[in-house]
Amino acid sequence: MGNEKLPTSHFLLALAVVAVWGSNFVVIKLTLFTLPPLLFAALRFVFALLPAIFFLPKPKVSWLNLAAYGFFIGVGQFGLLYIAVQSHISAGLSSVVVQSQAFFTIGLAMYFAREQIRQFQFIALLVCLIGLGIIASHTDQDTDFLGLALVLLGALSWGIGNTVSRNAGKVNMLAYVVWSSIFSVIPLIILSLIFEGWDLIQASLGGLNSTLWAAILWQSWGNTLFGFAAWAWLLARHPAAVVAPISLLVPVLGIGSAAIFLSEPLPLWKIAAATLVIAGLGINIYWPIIRTRLKSSA
């Protein structure tokens, strides 16, 4: 438990998780050429829910807590993200911007738990905001203000979901995500019926082919079930300070895979903005580790 270095097999497992999470934005973009976003999000959570719910007992938390988490993650995070990625923001930039959830989580902890912001967190937030400002100043046909706003709202929803899950206490997170998916599926289906319409839903479901099914299951089983289970398994065996920094590769892989598979351009401003956002995340994760090591070596 106290090992400071991951064994090779565990490191490779962590890399597999972040590779799935990082490449996910390309899969989302390609799928949204065919499926409407709210229906796509609903299907993601249908198969995160089924059949796993029959094998995992309900975690010992209130239904209200599960409902809040399911709504903010399902509708708030992914519903808004999918709408944005469909036509308002590039896949690569969305993978970077959504990571601002870390700072929304800190802000919510300050408000609800009365936690004090630390100097390094303020510096990290400032660096991240500069990166986001660069993105906002370079909107074009691939990324507009609405897309940026939707992804930031999705990141805020992710932060709220993190706050809700913290209030759940120590639970099996995989079971928690599976059972909360009930409360993602229901509102997403209702919203899809209202805004996308039964005719489009029926046509989209009738047009599902093996490629689209693979994309849906990649979202449900790859990102949710494998990703959460493997990450929770790693965190149970190693300090968070050893595992968490590897997640910084998610936006790197997101913007890189979008450049490779979607031919998204990588102008200097985009590289600079992504670097600043990732640097802000890095300061937030690494500074406590560095400070602890400096104290222990003093």
Steps between C-alpha positions, in 0.01 A plus 500: 500500500785736572700431186616820333538335161241304305598148393527475122173306465312756711653789308393339172147457638492870593621590150226280350237689701623846399533380138133400504398827666720712273389338174137524609459850358579380148245219538241753622560734207480224238185350653324837514513520121227234512332496842334804661685600819232447765406158363869406483546605864192301602631187326837545672334477840253228403792266440696628799191395696426172323583226569742613777220601739401131534848410628581794727307566822361849556755708694395609847408856411169681472298495180518881503880488492495249212243711313704819540819333381328330207332821387807725518734246339256365242310811395733773620842362411443268206176638360650849470837365383340300219289797385813716495721248320238435232541841338632764741852397609778281365553163666857584597416825674202345677735243656708787639224738611298235686799444730414832663268286712790472746473870581120496519537213748741710709265799487202293610703351786587854610133599497337194654777352717653838587836385372754778452663549161875454522754715325605226259133437407454870423811496277379179331158655435657817359719301260198295388289815449767651276484187285121516484524869412721416203241248380219757541694754294546257208146387428444396138285267293613202711461659844261776602405671827192279541715188476747636754216599734329160468820309579570729798145437624566130452820537704302681771250214501789255532626703797154488660493125438837468673364694798191278516711182484726628779191535717419136427802395705706189438301286258573268210532765229431259216169395661431865578543603136293206374205560734507877451470441125129439555471872564705585193297286260151621595552879458718451191226297329239762593720784373576307181127452437435872558789650303592230246158345446370147465546491124874574524540260791322222309705562186826511698427177687399331176828607341728360771773287346798312643719812495247708693440218749877478553512876566212481750653205684841673495330782692311272737729207566838645405480846656260433783529138614861421408625854567340541842569141611867508399561848641331411829707178514821701457400761759425221749857369464707816461502853643286743301810719459659220294196416284329838450780674301463242221155648427677809363555293186124502425487849342837437332366183339169673428653782299757269342252235389271770359791631293582151372156351439290811431775708335435783744766768452750573777590868465737653752219670696322167554819333621569796733145498638502123559844522662380769742185311598697179553769694689231640730373148564857384556568770759180404680600132511878515536564789737376318815718201401806719448440687827466172695824366353685823575383488862597135538847560357563810716 
